């Protein structure tokens, strides 16, 4: 499951920890709650690390496949690089027809 909500017992029952897969995922939840009239405050996000079988800390990773027009490729690559993304392959395609 990609979205998890935990009640924080220290907060008196009105404080929750929400774990999601990224900014967009959490942004949709936050915007929906705001539109429904909930009062909320949001703390900065925290990366959830896991340990492998040898006890080494592992950072979560995801694979991104983006199909964009050539004019926009530079901006996409820059945005991904700012988030420490790694470009592993880049393929140019020619499209025919309408």
N, C-alpha and C positions, 0 to 999 in steps of 0.2 A: 504494500500500500504506500502511495507516494505522499499523502498528507496525514499527519498525525497530530492529535491535540491531547495535551496532558493538563490536568488540573494541578495547580500549585497550592499545596496544603498550607504553606506559610502565608499566602496572600489572603487568607480568610475566605477562600472559595470564589473570589472574583478576579483571579489572576490565572492565566493559562499560558502554557508554552506550546507554540505551534511550530511543527517541523514540516518543511516542504522542500520541493526539489529545486526551487530557484525563484528569482525575482518575479517573473511573470505569474508563476503558480501562486505565490503568496500575495502578489498584487491583486489578483482577481478576488481572493478571499477578503482582503482588507477593503477593497472598493465595494464589494457586496455588503459587508457589514456596515460600512459607513452609510451607504444608501438606505439601509434598513433602520438607521437611527441609533446604532450602537455607539457608545462613547468608548474610544480606545486610544491607547498610547502604544507606540511601537519602539522597541529597543533595537540597536544595530544588530544585524544578522551575525551568527556565529557558525563557522564551518564545523560540521560533525565528522571527526576523524574516527577511523576504526583501526584496530591493531591486527596484524596478520598472525599466523601461527608461530612466528619467531618473536613476537612482541614488538615489531617495528610499526610505527605509525604510518597509516596509509591514508592519503588524501583521496576524497571521492573524485571520480573522473567520469565523463560522459563523452560519447562520440557525436559529432555534429556533421551532418551532410547538408550542404547548402547549394541550391541551384539558383544562380543569379546571373543577370546580364553582365557582360564583360565590363561595361562602364561602371558598375557598382562593386566589382570584385575587390578593388583596393580598399574601399571603406569597410567592407566586411572583414577582410584580413586584418586591418588595423584594429577594429573593435574586438576581434577574437584575441589578438596579440596582447591587448591591454589587460585581458583577463587571464594571461599566462597560457593561452591556448597554443597548441602546436599544430602546424600545418603538415599533414603527412602525405597528401596527394592533391594534385590540382589537374583536372582534365578539361580540355576545351571541347565543346560539342558544336556541331553545325546543325541547325534546324532547317528543314525545308517545308514549304507549304504555309498556309495562313496561320 
